[in-house]
Amino acid sequence: MSDLNVIIAADIFGTSPEFKTLCQQISLAEVGSAATNYHVVGPYQRQPDNFSSEKSAYQYFIEHVGVEAYSEKLLSIIEASSGPKLLIGFSVGGSAIWRLTPKLASSGVISTICFYSSQIRHMTEIETTVPCQFVLPNSEEHFSVNELKAKMQNKQQVNVEQCCYQHGFLNKLSNNYNQSGATQYIRNIQKFITKANLLL
C-alpha cells in the first residue's frame, strides 16, 4: 500500500510560522492504515520576512512569482512524490492547483480542496480531471462570488461551497482571520484527509 501524500499550497504570505502552525493542526487528522506524508509548499524560493500588510504580500507575490510560476513549482513537487496525492490550496495556492487540474489525474492526484481561490475567476474555462472542491468566501471586493459560483458549480467533478467567512479566514496573518471558522474548516480538512486515506 502506498503512502498518501498531502501537499498543502500556501497563500501570498507563504510558509510563515502561522501557516506552518495551520499545517500542523491539519496533520492531526485521524488516518487509516496508510501512512500520510505532508508537504508544505510556498510560492517563494526564499520565504520573506513578515509582510507589513496583505496588500504588500500581494504586491510581492505578483512581482516575484505569479500564479503561472507557482503552478510550475507545484507541478514539479507533485510529480516528484510517488503514490496517491491530495492537494490542499489556500488563495493563490488553490488557484495554482486549479490551473494544473487538467493534468493532475495522470500525476496520481486523487482529489483537491481549494479555499478562497479568487484567481480562478480568470480560469473558468478549465476542465478538471480530478474531483475538486472549492470553498468560496461570503463575498469579495472586486467581483461577484455568486457569479463565480454559478460558473463553477456546473462543471464535472467540481463541488462548490460558499461559506459565511471572508477571504483569508484560515490565516492568522489575514485581517479576515476568524477563529471559529478556522476551527470548523480545519476539522473539515481533517475529515477530507481521513476519508481519502480510508479509501486507499
C-alpha positions in Angstrom: 0.0 0.0 0.0 1.4 3.4 -1.0 1.6 6.2 1.5 -0.8 9.1 1.0 0.9 12.4 0.2 -0.9 15.6 1.3 0.5 18.6 -0.5 -0.5 21.9 1.1 -0.1 25.1 -1.0 0.3 28.4 0.9 -1.3 31.7 0.1 0.5 35.0 -0.7 2.0 35.1 2.9 4.0 32.0 2.0 5.2 29.4 4.5 5.1 31.8 7.5 5.2 30.4 11.1 1.4 30.9 11.3 0.9 28.9 8.1 3.1 26.1 9.4 1.1 26.0 12.6 -2.1 25.7 10.5 -0.5 22.8 8.6 0.5 21.1 11.9 -3.2 21.4 13.0 -4.3 19.9 9.7 -1.9 17.0 10.1 -3.6 15.8 13.3 -6.2 14.1 11.0 -7.0 10.6 12.0 -5.7 8.3 9.3 -6.5 4.9 8.1 -4.0 2.1 7.6 -1.9 4.1 5.1 0.9 6.4 6.3 0.5 10.0 5.5 3.3 12.3 4.4 2.7 16.1 4.5 4.4 18.5 2.1 4.1 22.3 2.8 4.7 24.4 -0.3 5.0 28.2 -0.6 5.3 30.4 -3.6 8.7 31.8 -2.7 12.3 30.5 -3.2 13.2 32.2 0.0 10.5 33.0 2.5 10.4 36.8 3.0 10.4 38.3 6.5 7.0 39.4 7.8 4.9 41.4 5.3 3.5 44.6 6.7 0.1 44.0 5.2 -2.0 41.8 2.9 -1.5 44.4 0.2 2.3 44.3 0.4 2.2 40.5 0.4 0.0 40.5 -2.7 2.3 43.0 -4.5 5.4 40.9 -3.7 3.7 37.8 -5.0 2.7 39.4 -8.3 6.1 41.0 -8.8 8.2 38.0 -7.9 6.1 34.9 -8.7 2.6 35.0 -10.2 0.1 32.1 -10.5 1.8 30.5 -13.5 5.2 30.1 -11.9 3.6 28.9 -8.7 1.8 26.3 -10.7 5.0 25.1 -12.3 6.7 24.8 -8.9 3.8 22.8 -7.5 3.7 20.5 -10.5 7.4 19.6 -10.0 6.7 18.7 -6.3 3.6 16.7 -7.3 5.5 14.8 -9.9 8.4 14.1 -7.6 6.1 12.4 -5.0 5.2 8.8 -5.7 1.9 7.3 -4.6 -1.6 8.9 -4.3 -1.8 12.6 -3.5 -4.3 15.0 -2.0 -3.9 18.7 -2.7 -5.0 21.5 -0.4 -4.7 25.1 -1.5 -5.3 28.5 0.1 -6.0 31.6 -2.1 -3.3 31.7 -4.8 -2.2 28.2 -3.8 -5.7 27.0 -4.7 -5.6 29.0 -7.9 -2.2 27.4 -8.8 -3.7 24.0 -8.2 -6.8 24.7 -10.3 -4.5 25.8 -13.2 -3.0 22.3 -13.1 -6.1 20.2 -12.8 -6.3 19.1 -16.5 -3.0 17.1 -15.9 -3.5 16.1 -12.3 -5.1 12.7 -12.8 -2.1 11.4 -14.7 0.1 12.6 -11.8 -1.6 10.4 -9.2 -3.7 13.2 -7.6 -7.0 11.7 -6.2 -8.7 14.9 -5.0 -8.2 18.6 -4.3 -9.7 21.2 -1.9 -9.2 24.9 -2.5 -10.1 27.8 -0.2 -11.0 31.4 -1.4 -9.0 31.0 -4.6 -10.2 34.2 -6.2 -7.9 34.0 -9.3 -9.9 31.0 -10.6 -12.3 33.6 -11.9 -9.8 34.2 -14.8 -9.6 30.4 -15.5 -13.2 29.3 -15.6 -12.7 27.6 -19.0 -10.5 24.9 -17.4 -12.0 21.4 -17.0 -10.6 19.3 -14.2 -9.5 15.6 -14.4 -9.9 15.1 -10.6 -12.6 15.9 -8.0 -12.1 19.5 -7.0 -13.8 21.1 -4.1 -14.0 24.9 -3.7 -14.8 26.8 -0.5 -15.6 30.3 -1.6 -15.9 33.2 0.8 -19.0 35.1 1.6 -18.1 38.0 -0.6 -15.2 39.5 -2.5 -14.4 43.2 -3.0 -13.5 43.0 -6.7 -16.0 40.5 -8.2 -19.3 38.7 -7.6 -18.8 35.4 -5.7 -22.3 34.3 -6.7 -21.4 34.7 -10.4 -18.2 32.7 -10.0 -20.1 30.0 -8.0 -22.7 29.8 -10.8 -20.0 29.3 -13.4 -18.1 26.7 -11.5 -20.7 24.5 -9.9 -22.0 23.1 -13.3 -18.6 21.6 -14.1 -18.0 17.9 -14.0 -16.2 16.8 -10.8 -16.4 20.3 -9.2 -18.1 20.9 -5.9 -18.6 24.5 -4.8 -19.5 25.7 -1.3 -19.9 29.3 -0.3 -19.2 29.8 3.4 -20.1 32.7 5.7 -16.5 33.8 6.3 -14.3 36.1 4.3 -11.2 35.6 2.1 -8.3 34.6 4.4 -10.3 33.4 7.3 -8.0 30.4 8.0 -4.8 32.5 8.1 -3.9 34.4 11.3 -2.0 37.0 9.3 -5.1 38.0 7.4 -7.4 40.8 8.5 -10.3 38.4 7.8 -9.0 35.6 10.1 -11.9 34.0 12.0 -11.1 31.6 14.8 -14.4 29.7 14.9 -14.3 29.5 11.0 -10.8 28.2 11.1 -11.6 25.6 13.8 -14.6 24.4 11.7 -12.7 24.1 8.4 -9.6 22.6 9.9 -11.9 19.8 11.1 -13.4 19.6 7.6 -9.9 19.3 6.0 -9.0 16.6 8.5 -12.2 14.7 7.5 -11.2 15.1 3.8 -7.8 13.6 4.5 -9.2 10.8 6.7 -11.8 9.9 4.1 -9.2 9.7 1.3 -6.9 7.6 3.5 -9.7 5.1 4.3 -10.3 4.6 0.5 -6.7 3.6 -0.1 
